[in-house]
Amino acid sequence: MKIQGHPWRTIWPVEAEKAIEIIDQTRLPHALVVCRLDTVQSVVLAIKTMQVRGAPLIGATAAYGMALAAKQDASDASLHHAAQQLLASRPTAVNLRWAVERMLTLLLPLSVADREVTAWQEAATICDEDVILNQAIGKHGCLQIQEMQQLKKRPLNILTHCNAGWLATVDWGTALSPIYAAFNAGVPIHVWVDETRPRNQGASLTAWELCQHGVPHTVISDNAGGHLMQHGEVDMVIVGADRVTAHGDVCNKIGTYLKALAAFDNRVPFYAAVPSPTIDWEMRDGLSEIPIEQRSADEVAWIQGRTMDGGIVSVNILPDGSPAANPAFDVTPARLVSGIITERGICRPDMLRSLFP
């Protein structure tokens, strides 16, 4: 995707120095900062602190984390230790486990001398595959958007929650990939962007990347989505996912479930855009089986923003003595999901296995 007219990815290797570079997403939207990671420990910290975030990007970053571990020490013990560190960094997104297990399965049968080169090659392959998957999601979702827009005969209003754009992946995004594809094809669209408290990924990240790419959009408070649906101002909801069960339950950023309820009540189609590595075929019941990350209460208590004089400050919005809870995700039951957009097409939640037999 583009920043000031130039194409970027969210992560890339610095081959001469055996390191990787990332866009530090904690500094957006007010500063574009590139951060270098050269150890597995720095990768773990980047994932924990959400310098990189979004299920597909977390998986790609973890793959490079395994390559950096192999650079330090390619022994079995070292790779297993690195894998455990990475797996503990974020519990909810299944792409993290998928990428780490894929790297271990490939590397452990090899001789120690061959592991580092192979690890770098495989991490790069995982990144390239992510781009291809997301482009395919965009293609299938774009057809759905075009069809609905032709029926409405006016600009289509699409609501999204959190950030599932190219900043959450290596490129293109999941939920935003169909939007970018439609925009690039000349389809008239407008995006309602939920702010997505408490970390404001919608206001800080989704709005920023849509603005960079020139897509018409409006930021709204999280509580405004239902009102807009009641008044016919939302034609479609598209969200991403951190994990989807075999039966189609969708785990995504906290607040997604409420949007799905409002969409269901107002007969607004609700879609989740999901690359196959985000599907957890071992899980059946999302409500009881998916681990929900409980993040620091500070994310609820403190908000960062830019002052009128250009300074970046953090302010506390809670009264002294008030505790805060911060579950980072919720689960939308499959019955509320109109369809799941994958790289192989769009299907009802209960038909996922028909696309991936």
C-alpha positions in Angstrom: 0.0 0.0 0.0 1.0 3.6 -0.2 2.4 6.3 2.1 2.7 9.7 0.5 2.4 8.0 -2.9 5.2 5.4 -2.3 4.5 1.7 -1.8 5.4 0.1 1.6 5.1 -3.1 3.4 4.8 -3.3 7.2 7.9 -5.5 7.7 11.0 -6.2 5.6 14.4 -7.8 6.1 17.7 -5.9 6.2 19.8 -8.8 4.7 23.2 -7.2 5.0 22.8 -6.9 8.8 20.7 -10.0 9.5 17.9 -7.8 11.0 14.4 -6.8 10.2 12.7 -3.4 10.1 9.1 -2.6 11.0 6.8 0.4 11.1 6.4 1.3 14.8 2.6 1.4 15.0 2.6 2.8 18.5 3.9 6.1 17.0 1.1 6.4 14.4 -0.7 8.5 13.3 1.4 11.4 14.4 4.9 10.1 13.4 6.1 7.5 10.9 8.9 5.7 12.6 10.9 2.7 11.4 12.2 0.4 14.1 15.0 -2.2 13.6 14.8 -5.6 15.4 17.9 -7.8 15.5 17.2 -10.3 18.2 14.4 -12.6 19.1 14.0 -10.7 22.4 13.4 -7.5 20.5 10.7 -9.2 18.4 9.0 -10.5 21.5 8.9 -7.0 22.9 7.6 -5.5 19.6 4.7 -8.0 19.6 4.0 -7.5 23.3 4.0 -3.7 23.1 2.0 -3.7 19.8 4.7 -2.0 17.8 3.5 -4.7 15.4 -0.1 -6.0 15.7 -2.8 -7.7 13.8 -3.0 -11.5 13.5 -1.3 -11.9 10.1 1.5 -9.4 10.8 2.1 -11.0 14.2 2.6 -14.3 12.5 5.0 -12.9 9.9 7.0 -11.1 12.6 7.2 -14.3 14.7 8.6 -16.1 11.6 11.4 -13.6 11.4 11.8 -13.9 15.1 12.6 -17.6 14.6 15.1 -16.6 11.9 16.8 -14.2 14.3 16.9 -16.9 16.9 18.6 -19.2 14.4 21.1 -16.4 13.8 22.0 -16.3 17.5 22.0 -20.1 18.1 20.4 -22.6 15.8 20.5 -25.6 18.2 17.3 -27.5 19.0 17.3 -26.1 22.6 17.6 -22.5 21.4 14.9 -22.8 18.8 12.5 -24.4 21.2 13.2 -21.6 23.8 12.7 -18.9 21.2 9.4 -20.5 20.1 8.1 -20.5 23.7 9.1 -16.9 24.1 7.2 -15.9 21.0 4.2 -18.0 21.8 3.8 -16.3 25.2 4.0 -12.8 23.7 0.3 -12.6 22.6 -2.3 -15.4 23.4 -5.3 -14.7 21.2 -4.1 -14.5 17.6 -3.7 -18.0 16.2 -1.4 -16.9 13.3 1.4 -16.6 15.9 1.2 -20.3 16.8 0.8 -21.2 13.1 3.9 -19.4 12.0 6.1 -20.6 14.9 5.0 -24.2 14.5 5.6 -24.0 10.7 9.1 -22.7 11.3 10.0 -25.4 13.8 8.6 -28.2 11.6 10.8 -27.0 8.8 14.0 -26.2 10.7 14.4 -29.0 13.3 14.9 -31.9 10.8 17.8 -29.9 9.1 21.4 -29.8 10.2 22.3 -27.0 12.5 24.5 -25.5 9.8 21.6 -25.2 7.3 19.0 -23.8 9.7 19.7 -20.0 9.6 19.7 -19.6 5.8 16.5 -21.7 5.5 14.8 -19.8 8.3 15.3 -16.4 6.6 14.0 -17.9 3.3 11.0 -19.4 5.0 10.1 -16.2 6.9 10.3 -14.2 3.6 8.0 -16.9 2.0 5.5 -16.5 4.8 5.4 -12.8 4.2 5.0 -13.2 0.4 2.2 -15.7 1.0 0.4 -13.3 3.3 0.3 -10.7 0.5 -1.1 -13.2 -2.0 -3.8 -14.4 0.5 -4.8 -10.8 1.2 -4.9 -9.9 -2.4 -7.3 -12.8 -3.1 -9.5 -11.7 -0.1 -9.7 -8.3 -1.7 -10.7 -9.8 -5.1 -13.6 -11.8 -3.6 -14.7 -9.1 -1.3 -14.6 -6.5 -4.0 -17.1 -8.5 -6.1 -19.5 -8.4 -3.2 -19.0 -4.7 -2.8 -19.5 -4.0 -6.5 -22.7 -6.1 -6.5 -24.2 -4.3 -3.6 -23.2 -0.8 -4.9 -24.8 -1.5 -8.2 -28.1 -2.4 -6.4 -27.9 0.7 -4.3 -26.9 3.0 -7.2 -25.1 5.3 -4.8 -21.8 5.4 -2.9 -21.7 2.4 -0.6 -21.2 3.0 3.2 -19.1 0.3 4.8 -18.4 0.2 8.6 -15.2 -1.4 10.0 -13.9 -1.9 13.5 -10.3 -1.8 14.8 -7.6 -2.0 12.2 -7.6 -4.9 9.7 -5.9 -3.0 7.0 -2.4 -3.3 5.6 -0.9 -2.2 8.9 -2.3 -5.4 10.4 -0.8 -7.6 7.7 2.3 -7.6 5.5 0.3 -5.7 2.8 -3.3 -5.1 1.6 -5.0 -6.1 4.8 -7.9 -8.4 5.5 -11.1 -6.3 6.1 -9.7 -3.4 4.2 -8.4 -5.4 1.3 -11.8 -5.5 -0.4 -12.2 -1.8 0.3 -8.9 -1.0 -1.4 -9.7 -3.3 -4.3 -13.1 -1.6 -4.8 -11.6 1.9 -4.5 -8.8 1.1 -6.9 -11.5 -0.3 -9.4 -13.4 3.0 -9.2 -16.3 1.8 -7.1 -17.8 4.8 -5.1 -17.5 3.9 -1.4 -17.2 5.6 2.0 -15.9 4.0 5.2 -17.2 4.5 8.7 -14.2 4.0 11.0 -14.9 3.0 14.6 -12.4 4.7 16.9 -11.9 1.3 18.7 -11.2 2.1 22.3 -9.2 1.6 24.4 -6.1 1.7 22.0 -7.9 3.6 19.2 -6.6 1.5 16.4 -9.4 2.6 14.2 -8.9 6.3 14.7 -5.1 6.1 14.8 -4.3 3.4 12.2 -7.3 2.7 9.9 -8.1 6.3 9.4 -4.4 7.1 8.8 -3.9 4.4 6.1 -7.2 5.2 4.4 -6.2 8.8 4.3 -2.8 7.9 2.9 -4.4 5.9 0.1 -7.1 8.5 -0.6 -10.2 6.4 0.4 -13.2 8.5 1.6 -13.9 7.8 5.3 -15.2 9.3 8.5 -14.1 8.5 12.1 -17.0 7.8 14.5 -17.2 7.0 18.2 -17.6 3.3 19.0 -21.1 4.0 20.2 -22.3 5.6 17.0 -22.4 2.5 14.8 -25.8 1.2 15.9 -27.4 4.6 15.4 -26.1 4.8 11.9 -27.4 1.3 11.1 -30.8 2.2 12.4 -31.0 5.2 10.0 -29.9 3.2 7.0 -26.4 4.8 6.8 -24.5 1.5 6.9 -24.8 -0.9 4.0 -22.3 -3.5 5.1 -19.9 -4.3 8.0 -16.5 -5.8 7.3 -14.2 -6.7 10.2 -11.0 -8.8 10.5 -10.3 -11.6 13.0 -7.6 -12.8 15.3 -9.0 -16.3 15.4 -12.0 -18.1 13.7 -13.2 -21.5 14.8 -14.0 -24.4 12.5 -17.7 -23.6 13.0 -17.3 -19.9 12.1 -17.2 -18.1 15.5 -15.2 -14.9 15.0 -12.8 -13.6 17.6 -11.9 -10.0 17.0 -11.1 -6.7 18.8 -13.3 -6.0 21.7 -16.6 -4.3 20.5 -17.0 -6.4 17.4 -19.7 -8.4 19.0 -21.8 -5.3 19.7 -21.5 -4.2 16.0 -22.6 -7.7 15.0 -25.7 -7.5 17.2 -26.6 -4.1 15.8 -26.0 -5.3 12.2 -28.2 -8.4 12.9 -31.0 -6.3 14.3 -31.0 -3.9 11.4 -30.5 -6.5 8.7 -27.1 -5.2 7.7 -24.7 -7.8 6.2 -21.8 -8.6 8.6 -18.7 -10.1 7.1 -15.4 -11.2 8.5 -12.4 -11.2 6.2 -10.1 -14.1 7.2 -7.0 -15.6 5.6 -6.8 -19.3 6.2 -3.9 -19.2 8.8 -6.4 -17.3 11.0 -8.8 -20.3 11.1 -8.2 -22.6 14.1 -9.5 -26.0 12.8 -8.9 -27.5 16.3 -11.5 -25.2 18.0 -15.2 -25.7 17.7 -16.8 -23.3 20.3 -15.3 -19.8 20.3 -16.9 -18.6 23.5 -15.5 -21.4 25.7 -12.2 -22.2 23.9 -10.6 -19.1 22.6 -8.2 -17.5 25.1 -9.1 -13.8 25.6 -6.1 -11.6 26.3 -6.5 -9.4 29.4 -4.3 -6.3 28.8 -3.1 -3.6 31.2 -5.7 -1.3 32.8 -3.4 1.5 31.8 -4.7 1.3 28.2 -8.2 2.2 29.5 -6.9 4.9 31.9 -4.5 6.7 29.7 -5.0 8.3 26.2 -2.3 9.6 24.0 -2.8 12.5 21.6 -1.4 15.6 20.0 -1.8 19.0 21.6 -2.5 22.2 19.7 1.1 23.1 19.7 2.1 19.8 18.2 3.4 18.0 21.3 2.5 14.4 22.0 1.1 13.8 25.5 -0.6 11.1 27.5 -3.5 12.0 29.9 -5.3 10.0 32.5 -9.1 10.1 32.2 -10.1 8.1 35.3 -10.7 9.4 38.8 -8.1 8.3 41.4 -9.0 5.0 43.0 -11.2 3.7 40.1 -10.0 0.3 38.8 -10.3 -0.6 35.1 -10.7 -3.9 33.2 -9.3 -4.4 29.7 -10.4 -7.6 27.9 -8.8 -7.1 24.4 -11.1 -9.3 22.3 -14.6 -10.7 22.1 -16.3 -13.5 20.2 -19.1 -13.0 17.7 -21.1 -16.3 17.4 -21.4 -17.7 13.9 -25.1 -17.1 13.9 -24.5 -13.3 13.6 -22.1 -13.6 10.7 -23.5 -13.2 7.2 -20.3 -14.5 5.5 -16.6 -15.1 5.9 -14.4 -13.8 3.1 -11.3 -16.0 2.5 -8.7 -16.3 -0.2 -10.8 -19.1 -1.7 -14.1 -17.2 -1.8 -17.0 -16.2 0.5 -19.1 -18.7 2.4 -21.5 -18.9 5.3 -19.7 -19.6 8.6 -21.0 -23.2 8.8 -19.6 -23.8 5.3 -15.9 -23.1 5.9 -14.9 -26.7 5.5 -16.5 -26.7 2.0 -13.8 -24.1 1.0 -11.0 -26.0 2.9 -11.9 -29.7 2.6 
